[in-house]
């Protein structure tokens, strides 16, 4: 079920804060161990709470990643 009041930008900001990383780090190219779990979580939460967005739209907001990267991140987040 979509939650129209929650935006992709809000999900990214809240996730970054919760994981102790900056929005720039979360959306950037780094693959550091402290950043990738936050990125995966942001992808999964955006998928859950921004149901009106497609995978490419979610990826665009998280550093321009493509749909397959977002799908991989969502799956990884669910295994965490």
Number of C-alpha atoms within 10 A of each C-alpha: 8 12 11 10 9 13 14 22 15 13 20 25 17 13 23 22 13 11 15 13 16 16 19 14 18 26 22 15 14 12 12 9 8 14 20 19 18 25 28 24 23 29 29 23 18 30 21 15 18 20 17 15 16 14 20 17 17 26 23 15 15 24 16 15 18 15 16 12 16 26 19 13 22 22 15 16 19 10 7 8
